Amino acid sequence: MDTQTIIEKVQDIFIGADQRDWDRCRNAFADTVRLDYTSLAGGEPADLAADIIIGNWKGFLPRFKATHHQLGNFVVREKENAAEVYFYGTATHYSPQSDGRNIWTVVGTYETKLERKSGEWKVTALKLNLSYVDGNTELPALVMQPAVARTNKEVVDSFFAALETQDFDRLKEIFAPHGRQLNPYIPEGFPQSFDGAEGIYRQYSSLPQNFGQMKFPRTLYTTEDPNVVFARFSGEIEIKAGGKYENDYIGIFRLENGQIVEYTEYFNPIVMARAFGISLK
C-alpha cells in the first residue's frame, strides 16, 4: 500500500501553490487532468492540460499577498495502479484592503483520482465539493484589477474618509492642483464647480460651520479605464440647526498619477431643495 506516498502527492499540489513552487505543483499532475471546480465557479468540468491549469493558477494566486490551504481527514482507496483520495480542505486567501476586509475563505471537500505510471503516482482528476465561502467574497475580483485601478480606488475612498473625519487638509493631497469638482445638478445660485485643490478645500472646510457629523456609506467600482472610478453612495449629514440632510449620489472620479483631476457629482436636487427651503425654477 502506497497510502502515505499518495497523500503526499496530493499535498504537493496545494503546498506548491501556496509556496508558488509551480514545478512541485506541476509534477503532482498527470499531463491531462479532469478539473471540476463547478461548485465554486459554475460552468462544466473540463479535461485540461496540466500546463494550462498551472498557468491559470500562476496568473491568479500570486495576486494575493498569501494563500494557505489546510488539508485533513484523508481517506485513500487504492487498487493496483489506481487510487481515489477524499479529504477536507480550507483555502484562505489574504490581500490587504483599505476597508480591512482582507480574507476570502473557501471551505469544502475534495475528491481526487490518481494513476501510477512508471512507478510514480500522478493526479488525473481533482474535484472541489464546496461547503461554503466566507469573508470578503469580492476579494478575488479586487485582486485581479490592475494595480493602478486598485490604487485609484483607494484614493477615492480616502476622499470620503477625509470628509467623514473632517480632515479637510487631506483634500489638498487627494486632488491635483488643477483638479475640479463639477456639480451639474446643483440648484441655481450655487457654484457649478469647485476649481483647483485649494478651491475644493475651501468649499469643504467651510461645512462644519453649518453641519456636524457626516457619513457617506459607499460602494466603489473600477471601470475598463483604470483611471476612472465610479461611486454609488448616500449622504447622512447632521444639520447643526436641527435635523439631518440625506440624499443619494452618483460620483464619477477621473484620476491622473494617483490624484483626482475631475469629480462629477450627481444627486437629487429636489431632495436638497426640500431640505434647505430652496426654490427650484
MARMILO-992166 format. One record per atom (N, C-alpha, C, O): x, y, z. Coordinates in steps of 0.1 Angstrom, whole numbers, plus 5000, padded with zeros to 4 digits. Layout:
REM MARMILO-992166
XYZ;...
This chain:
REM MARMILO-992166
500849885000;500050005000;500950135000;501850145008;500550224991;501350354990;500550464996;500650574991;499850445006;498950545012;499650675015;499150785010;500750675022;501450795025;501950865013;501950995012;502550795004;503050844991;501950914983;502151024978;500750854983;499650914976;499251044982;498951144975;499051044995;498651165003;499651275000;499251394997;500951245001;501951344998;501951404984;502251524982;501551314975;501451364961;500351464960;500451574953;499251444966;498051534966;498451664973;498151774969;499151654985;499551764992;500551854984;500551974986;501351794975;502251874967;501551984959;502052084956;500351944954;499552044946;499352174954;499552284949;498852154967;498452274975;499652344981;499652464982;500652264986;501852324992;502552404981;503052514983;502652334969;503352404958;502652534954;503352634951;501352534954;500552654951;500752764961;501052884958;500752734974;500952824985;502352884985;502553004988;503352804981;504752844981;505152904968;506252944966;504252904958;504552944944;505652864938;506452904930;505652734943;506652644937;505952564926;505352454928;505852624915;505052574904;505552444898;504752364893;506852414899;507352284895;506852174904;506452064899;506852194917;506352094926;504852074923;504451954923;504152174921;502752164918;502452094905;501652004904;503252124895;503052064882;503451914882;502751834876;504451884889;504951744890;503951644897;504051524896;503051704904;501951624910;500951584901;500151484903;500751654889;499751624880;500151534868;501351534865;499251464863;499451394850;499351504839;499151624842;499651464827;499751564816;498351624814;498251744810;497251544816;495951594814;495151564827;495251454832;494351664831;493651654844;492151684842;491851784836;491351604848;489951634848;489651734860;489751694872;489451864857;489351964868;487852004869;487152034860;487351994882;485952024884;485852124897;485852074908;485752254894;485552354904;484252414902;483952534906;483252344896;482052404892;481152434904;480352524903;481352374916;480552404928;480952544933;480152604940;482152594929;482552734933;482352834922;481852944924;482752794909;482852894898;481752874888;481652954879;480952764889;480052734878;480652674866;481752624867;479952664855;480452604843;480352454843;479552404850;481252394836;481252244834;482652194837;483652264836;482752074842;484052004844;484852004831;484152004820;486152004831;486852014819;488151934820;488751924830;488551864809;489851794808;490851894803;490751944791;491751934811;492752044808;494151994809;494451904817;494952044800;496452024801;496952074814;496552184818;497752004821;498252044834;498952174833;498852264842;499652194822;500352324820;499352444819;499752554824;498252424814;497252534814;496752564828;496552674832;496452454836;496052474850;497052554857;496752654864;498352514856;499352584863;499452724859;499652814867;499352744846;499452884841;498252974846;498553094849;497052914847;495952994853;496153024867;495953134872;496652924875;496952954889;498053054891;498053134900;499053044882;500153144883;499653284881;500253384886;498653304873;498153434870;497153484880;496753604880;496753394889;495753434899;496253434914;496153534920;496753324918;497153314932;498153414937;498053474948;499253444929;500153544933;499553694935;500253774940;498353714930;497753844932;497453864947;497353974951;497253754954;497153764969;498453774975;499453724970;498553844987;499753854994;500153714999;501353685000;499153635003;499453505008;498253415006;497153465007;498453285004;497353185005;497753075014;498953045015;496853005019;497152895029;496052785027;494852815029;496452675023;495552555022;495752465034;496852415036;494752435041;494852345052;494052215049;492852225046;494752105048;494051975044;494051875055;494851885064;493051785055;492951685065;491951585062;491251585052;491751485072;490751375071;490951305058;489951285051;492151265054;492351195042;491751045043;491950975052;491051015032;490650875030;491150825017;490850885007;491950725017;492650675005;492050535001;492050445009;491650524989;491250384983;492150354972;492150424961;492950254973;493950214963;493650084958;493349984965;493750064945;493649944938;494549934926;494449994916;495549844928;496649824918;497249954914;497950024923;497050004902;497750124897;496750244897;497050344890;495750244905;494750354906;494450374920;494450284929;494150504923;493750544937;492750654936;492750734927;491950664947;491050774949;491350824963;491450754973;491350964964;491551024977;490451124980;490151214971;489951114992;488851214996;489451285009;490051225017;489251415009;489851495021;489151625022;488451675013;489251685034;488751815037;489751915033;490951895033;489252035029;490252145026;489652285029;488452315027;490452365035;490152505037;491252595031;492452585034;490752675022;491752765014;491452915019;490452965017;492552965025;492453105030;493353195021;494453165018;492753305016;493453395007;493453535014;492453585019;494653595014;494853715021;495353825012;496353805005;494753945012;495254065005;494754185013;493554205015;495654275017;495354385025;494354485017;494654505005;493354525023;492354615017;492154745026;492354725039;491854855021;491654975028;490554965038;490555035049;489554885036;488454875045;488654755055;487754735063;489754695055;490054595065;489554455062;489654365069;488754445050;488154315047;489254235038;489154235026;490154175045;491354125039;491353975035;492253925028;490353895040;490353755039;489153705030;488053745032;489453605022;488453535014;488753385017;489853335014;487753315022;487953175026;487053075018;485853105017;487552975013;486752865006;486952735014;488052695017;485752675018;485752555026;484952445019;483852475014;485552325018;484852215012;485552085013;486552075021;485151995005;485851865005;486351844990;485851904981;487351764989;487951734976;487851584973;487951504982;487751554960;487851424955;488951424944;488851494935;489951334946;490951324935;491151184931;490851084938;491651164919;491951034913;493451044909;493951144904;494150934911;495550924907;495750794899;495050694901;496750794891;497250674884;498750664886;499450764887;499150534887;500650514888;501150464875;500750364869;502050554870;502750524857;504250524859;504750624864;504850424854;506350404855;506750424870;507850474873;505950374879;506250364893;505950494900;506350504912;505350594894;505150724900;503650764900;503050754889;503150804911;501750844912;501550984906;502351074909;500451004898;500151134893;498651154894;497851064893;498251284897;496851314899;496251334885;496751414877;495151264883;494451274870;493151344871;492551384860;492551364883;491351434884;491251504898;491751454908;490751624898;490651704910;489251774911;488951854902;488451744921;487151804922;486951864936;487251804946;486451984936;486052054948;484552044950;483752074941;484152004962;482752004966;482652114976;482952104988;482152224972;482052344980;481052334992;479952294990;481552365004;480652375015;480152515017;478952535018;481152615018;480752755019;481952835016;483052795017;481652965013;482653065013;482453165024;481253185028;483453235028;483353325039;484253445037;485153435029;484053555044;484953665043;484553755032;483353765029;485453825026;485253925016;485153855002;486153824996;483953824998;483753754985;484053834973;484153784962;484253964975;484754054964;486254054962;486754104952;486953984971;488453994971;488953934958;489953994953;488453824953;489053774940;489053874929;489953884921;487853944927;487754044917;488654164920;489254214910;488854194932;489654314936;491154284932;491854374927;491654164935;493054144933;493354134918;494554144914;492354104910;492554084896;492554224889;492854234877;492154324896;492254464890;493654504888;494554464896;493954584878;495254634876;495654714888;494854774895;496954714891;497454784903;497054934903;496754984913;497054994891;496655134890;495255154895;494855254902;494355064890;492955074894;492755054909;491955124915;493454964915;493354944930;493855064937;493155114947;494955124933;495455244939;494455364938;494255434948;493955384926;492955494924;491755474932;491155574937;491255354934;490155324942;490355364957;489555414963;491555334961;491955374975;492055524976;491655574987;492455594966;492455744966;491055794968;490855884976;490155744960;488755794961;488155764974;487455844980;488455644980;487955614993;488555715004;487855745013;489755755002;490355845011;489755985011;489656055020;489156014999;488356144998;487156145007;486956235015;486456035007;485256025016;485656015030;485056075039;486755945033;487255935047;487656075052;487456105064;488256155044;488656295048;487456375052;487456445061;486356355045;485056425048;484456375061;484056455069;484456245062;483856185074;484656225087;484056235098;485956235086;486856265098;487056415099;487656465108;486556495089;486756635088;488256675088;488656775093;489056585081;490456615079;490556675065;491156615056;490156805064;490056865051;491356895045;491456915033;492456915053;493756935047;494156825038;494956855028;493656705040;494056595031;493556615017;494056555007;492556695015;491956715002;492956784993;492956764981;493956864998;494956924990;495956824984;496556854974;496056704991;496856604985;496056504976;496656454967;494856484980;493956394972;493656454958;493656374948;493456584957;493156644944;494456704938;495256754945;494556694925;495656754918;495456904919;494356954921;496556984918;496457134920;495357194910;494757284914;495257134898;494257184889;492957104889;492157114880;492757024899;491556934900;490357014901;490357134905;489256954897;487957024897;486856934902;486956804900;485856994909;484556914911;483456984904;483257104905;482756904895;481656954887;480356914894;480156804898;479457014894;478156994900;476957024891;476357124892;476756934881;475756964871;474356984875;473557044869;473956924887;472556924892;472357024903;471357024909;473357104906;473257204917;472257304914;472157354903;471357344924;470357444921;470957584917;472157604920;470157664911;470657794906;471057874919;470457874929;472157954917;472658034928;473857964935;474458034943;474057834933;475157764939;476257744928;475957744916;477557724932;478557714922;478457584914;478257484920;478657604901;478557484892;479857404893;479857284888;480857454899;482157384900;482957434912;482757554915;483857354917;484857394927;486157374919;486457264915;486957484918;488057474909;489457484917;489657564925;490257384914;491557374920;491557314934;490457314940;492657254938;492657184951;492357284962;491657244971;492857404961;492557504971;491157544971;490557554982;490457554960;489057584959;488257474965;487257504972;488557354962;487857234968;488057234983;487157204991;489257264988;489557265002;488657375009;488057345019;488657495003;487857605009;486357565010;485757595020;485857505000;484457465000;484157365011;483157385019;484957255012;484557155022;484957195036;484257155045;486057275037;486457315051;485457405057;485557435069;484657465049;483657555055;482357485060;481557545066;482257355057;481057285060;480757275075;479657285079;481757265084;481557255098;480857375104;480357365115;480757485097;480057605102;478557575104;477957625112;478057485095;476657455095;476257315097;475157275100;477357225095;477057085096;477957015106;479057055109;477356905112;478056825122;478656705115;479356715105;478356585121;478956465116;478456435103;477256455099;479356385094;478956345081;479356195078;480456155082;478456125073;478755985069;478355965054;477356015049;479255885047;478955855033;479055705031;480155665025;478055625034;478155485031;478255475015;477555535008;479155385011;479555394997;479955254991;480355164999;479855244978;480355134971;481155194959;480555274951;482355154957;483255204947;483455094936;483654974940;483455134924;483655044913;484755094904;484855214900;485655004899;486555034889;485855014875;484854944874;486455064865;485955054851;486955004842;488054974846;486554994829;487554944819;488755044818;489854994815;488555164821;489655264822;490155264837;489355304845;491355224839;491855214853;491955344860;492055354872;491855454852;491955594858;490555654861;490455774863;489555574859;488155614862;487555534873;487555404872;487055594883;486355524894;484955574896;484755694896;484055474897;482555514898;482155484912;482455384918;481455584918;481055574932;479455584933;478855674927;478955494940;477455504944;477455514959;477955424966;476855624964;476955654978;475755734983;474955784975;475555734996;474555815002;475155915012;476255885017;474556025015;475056115024;474156125036;472856135035;474756115048;473956125061;474656235069;475656215075;474156365068;474756475073;473956545084;472756585081;474456565096;473756635107;473756785104;474856845101;472656845105;472456995104;472557055118;471757015127;473457145121;473657205134;472357275139;472057275151;471657335130;470457405133;469257305137;468257345142;469557175134;468557075137;468156995125;467957045114;468056865127;467656775116;468856705109;469956725114;468556645098;469556575091;469356585076;468156585072;470356605068;470256605054;470656475048;471856435050;469856405041;470156275035;469756285020;468756335016;470756235012;470456224997;471256104992;472156054998;470956074980;471655964973;472456024961;472056124955;473655964959;474656034950;475155924940;475255804943;475655974929;476555904920;477755994917;477556114915;478955944918;480156014915;481055954905;481155824905;481556034896;482555974886;483856054889;483956174888;484855974892;486156034895;487155994884;487255884880;487956094879;488956074870;490356114876;490456214883;491256024875;492556044882;493756044873;493655974862;494756104877;496056104870;497156104880;497156184889;498056004879;499255994888;498855994902;499456054911;497755924905;497355904919;496556014925;496356014937;496156114917;495356234923;494156254914;494056214903;493056304921;491856324914;491956454906;492356564911;491656444893;491756564885;490356614881;490156734877;489356524882;487956574880;486956474887;487056354887;486056544894;485056464901;483656524898;483456644900;482856454892;481456494888;480456424897;480456304899;479656514904;478756464914;477356484910;476956594906;476556374910;475156374906;474356344919;474656244926;473256414921;472356394932;470956444929;470756504918;470056414938;468656464935;468456604940;468456624953;468356704932;468256844936;466956874943;466856964951;465956794940;464656814947;464756784962;464156854970;465456674965;465656644979;466456754986;466156794998;467456804980;468256914985;467357044987;467457104998;466557074977;465757194978;464757184990;464557284997;464157064992;463257055003;463957065016;463357125026;465157005017;465857005030;466257145034;466257175046;466557235025;467057365028;466157485024;466557605024;464957455019;463957555016;464357635004;464157755003;464957564994;465457634982;464357624971;463657514969;464157734964;463157734953;463757684940;464757744936;463257584934;463757544921;462857604910;461657594910;463557664901;462857734890;462957644877;462357684867;
